[in-house]
Amino acid sequence: MVGKKLTSFYGVKEFLDTIGDGAFDIVKICEAKPMVTDEEINKKLKKFKITEIRAKLNQLHYRGIANYERTKNMKTGWYTYKWHVRTKRVAELLFEKHKEDLEKLENKKSFEANYSFFSCEKNCNSFPFEVAAEYSFRCPGCGNTMNLIDNTKRLKDITGKIETIKKELIELKVVA
């Protein structure tokens, strides 16, 4: 993956954990080794039962993220499943999510840059000027007076996230 592991991309943990708790950990294990059995994953992830790991692998499979190869043990008649992660599929899904996140962050940055925000000293909540005026510059949460806040740090944080996502979109486009 262009010298960068899939699990090191911004937001990939949150993205995979929407599939299910532990999905990120399973992908991380599968990413380290080309083919891995559910029993090997279970040895590394002690916090989950083998049935939970199999359910999570099936959820990843359903979304096209994980694939398996099935082999039958002729002596016992049992099947062994060896799993691998389709990094290209994860990159495609993450690329789409990054595009959505980027649009939201750019809208948020525009909103933050174009409005003055007010908050009480307890920072219960921050409101744009129009909303703060409707409350007569009194915090609806605690009743204290709301004052103008400097949102340059928030703008800087949003800009940093936007730049991170833009860089990763370039990397993901190569992979996807």
C-alpha positions as CSV (number, residue, x, y, z in Angstrom):
1,M,0.0,0.0,0.0
2,V,2.3,2.7,-1.2
3,G,4.6,2.0,1.8
4,K,1.9,2.9,4.2
5,K,-0.2,0.3,6.1
6,L,-3.9,0.5,5.7
7,T,-4.5,0.7,9.4
8,S,-2.3,3.9,9.7
9,F,-4.7,6.0,7.5
10,Y,-6.7,8.8,9.2
11,G,-10.1,7.6,10.3
12,V,-9.7,3.9,9.4
13,K,-10.2,2.7,12.9
14,E,-13.5,4.6,13.3
15,F,-14.6,3.5,9.9
16,L,-13.9,-0.2,10.5
17,D,-15.4,0.0,14.0
18,T,-18.7,1.0,12.5
19,I,-18.7,-2.5,11.1
20,G,-18.3,-3.9,14.6
21,D,-16.2,-3.6,17.7
22,G,-12.9,-5.3,17.0
23,A,-13.1,-5.1,13.2
24,F,-10.1,-2.8,13.2
25,D,-8.0,-5.2,15.3
26,I,-9.0,-8.1,13.0
27,V,-8.0,-6.2,9.9
28,K,-4.7,-5.2,11.5
29,I,-3.9,-8.8,12.2
30,C,-4.9,-9.9,8.7
31,E,-2.9,-7.1,7.2
32,A,0.3,-8.3,8.8
33,K,0.0,-11.8,7.3
34,P,-1.3,-12.8,3.8
35,M,-3.6,-15.6,5.0
36,V,-4.7,-16.1,8.6
37,T,-7.1,-18.5,10.3
38,D,-9.8,-17.5,12.7
39,E,-8.0,-19.5,15.4
40,E,-4.8,-17.5,14.9
41,I,-6.8,-14.3,15.2
42,N,-8.4,-15.6,18.4
43,K,-5.0,-16.3,19.9
44,K,-4.0,-12.7,19.3
45,L,-7.4,-11.2,20.4
46,K,-8.1,-12.7,23.7
47,K,-11.0,-10.3,24.5
48,F,-13.3,-12.0,21.9
49,K,-14.7,-15.5,21.7
50,I,-13.9,-17.5,18.6
51,T,-17.6,-17.2,17.6
52,E,-17.5,-13.4,17.9
53,I,-14.4,-13.3,15.7
54,R,-16.1,-15.5,13.1
55,A,-19.1,-13.2,13.1
56,K,-16.9,-10.2,12.6
57,L,-15.0,-11.9,9.8
58,N,-18.4,-12.7,8.2
59,Q,-19.4,-9.0,8.5
60,L,-16.2,-7.9,6.9
61,H,-16.8,-10.5,4.2
62,Y,-20.3,-9.2,3.6
63,R,-18.9,-5.8,2.9
64,G,-16.3,-7.2,0.6
65,I,-13.4,-6.3,2.9
66,A,-12.3,-9.9,3.8
67,N,-12.2,-13.0,1.7
68,Y,-11.5,-16.6,2.7
69,E,-10.2,-19.8,1.3
70,R,-11.8,-23.0,2.6
71,T,-10.0,-26.3,2.8
72,K,-11.3,-29.6,4.1
73,N,-9.4,-31.8,6.4
74,M,-10.0,-35.3,4.9
75,K,-9.4,-37.1,8.2
76,T,-11.8,-35.1,10.4
77,G,-14.2,-33.7,7.7
78,W,-13.8,-30.2,9.2
79,Y,-13.3,-27.1,7.2
80,T,-10.5,-24.6,7.8
81,Y,-11.0,-21.0,6.7
82,K,-8.0,-18.8,5.9
83,W,-8.8,-15.2,5.7
84,H,-7.2,-12.2,4.0
85,V,-8.1,-8.5,3.8
86,R,-8.8,-6.8,0.5
87,T,-6.9,-3.6,1.1
88,K,-8.0,-2.3,-2.3
89,R,-11.7,-2.6,-1.2
90,V,-11.0,-0.9,2.1
91,A,-9.2,1.9,0.3
92,E,-12.2,2.4,-2.0
93,L,-14.6,2.6,0.9
94,L,-12.3,4.9,2.9
95,F,-11.8,7.1,-0.2
96,E,-15.6,7.6,-0.4
97,K,-15.8,8.3,3.3
98,H,-12.9,10.8,3.1
99,K,-14.6,12.6,0.3
100,E,-17.8,13.0,2.4
101,D,-15.8,14.0,5.5
102,L,-13.8,16.6,3.5
103,E,-17.0,18.2,2.2
104,K,-18.4,18.4,5.7
105,L,-15.2,19.9,7.1
106,E,-15.0,22.4,4.3
107,N,-18.6,23.5,5.0
108,K,-17.8,23.7,8.7
109,K,-14.7,25.7,8.1
110,S,-16.7,28.1,5.9
111,F,-19.3,28.4,8.6
112,E,-16.7,29.0,11.4
113,A,-14.9,31.6,9.3
114,N,-18.0,33.6,8.4
115,Y,-19.7,33.8,11.8
116,S,-18.8,35.2,15.3
117,F,-19.4,32.7,18.1
118,F,-20.4,33.3,21.7
119,S,-20.1,31.1,24.7
120,C,-20.3,31.3,28.5
121,E,-17.2,31.0,30.8
122,K,-18.2,27.3,31.5
123,N,-18.2,26.6,27.7
124,C,-21.6,24.9,28.0
125,N,-22.0,25.4,24.2
126,S,-21.1,27.9,21.6
127,F,-23.6,29.8,19.4
128,P,-23.3,31.9,16.4
129,F,-24.2,35.6,16.9
130,E,-27.8,35.3,15.7
131,V,-28.6,32.5,18.1
132,A,-26.7,34.1,21.0
133,A,-28.7,37.3,20.4
134,E,-32.0,35.3,20.6
135,Y,-30.9,34.1,24.0
136,S,-30.0,37.8,24.9
137,F,-26.4,36.6,25.3
138,R,-27.4,34.4,28.2
139,C,-26.3,30.8,28.2
140,P,-29.4,28.6,28.0
141,G,-27.6,25.9,29.9
142,C,-26.3,27.8,33.0
143,G,-27.7,31.3,32.7
144,N,-24.2,33.0,32.6
145,T,-23.4,35.8,30.2
146,M,-22.0,34.7,26.8
147,N,-19.0,36.4,25.4
148,L,-17.3,36.5,22.0
149,I,-14.9,33.6,21.6
150,D,-11.8,33.3,19.5
151,N,-12.3,30.4,17.1
152,T,-8.9,30.6,15.4
153,K,-7.8,27.4,17.1
154,R,-10.9,25.6,15.9
155,L,-10.3,26.9,12.4
156,K,-6.7,25.8,12.6
157,D,-7.8,22.3,13.7
158,I,-10.3,22.0,10.9
159,T,-7.8,23.2,8.4
160,G,-5.3,20.6,9.7
161,K,-7.9,17.8,9.3
162,I,-8.7,19.0,5.8
163,E,-5.1,18.9,4.8
164,T,-4.6,15.4,6.3
165,I,-7.6,14.1,4.4
166,K,-6.5,15.7,1.2
167,K,-3.1,14.1,1.4
168,E,-4.6,10.7,2.2
169,L,-7.1,11.1,-0.7
170,I,-4.2,11.3,-3.1
171,E,-2.6,8.2,-1.6
172,L,-5.9,6.3,-1.5
173,K,-6.6,7.2,-5.1
174,V,-3.4,5.4,-6.2
175,V,-4.5,2.3,-4.2
176,A,-8.2,2.3,-5.1
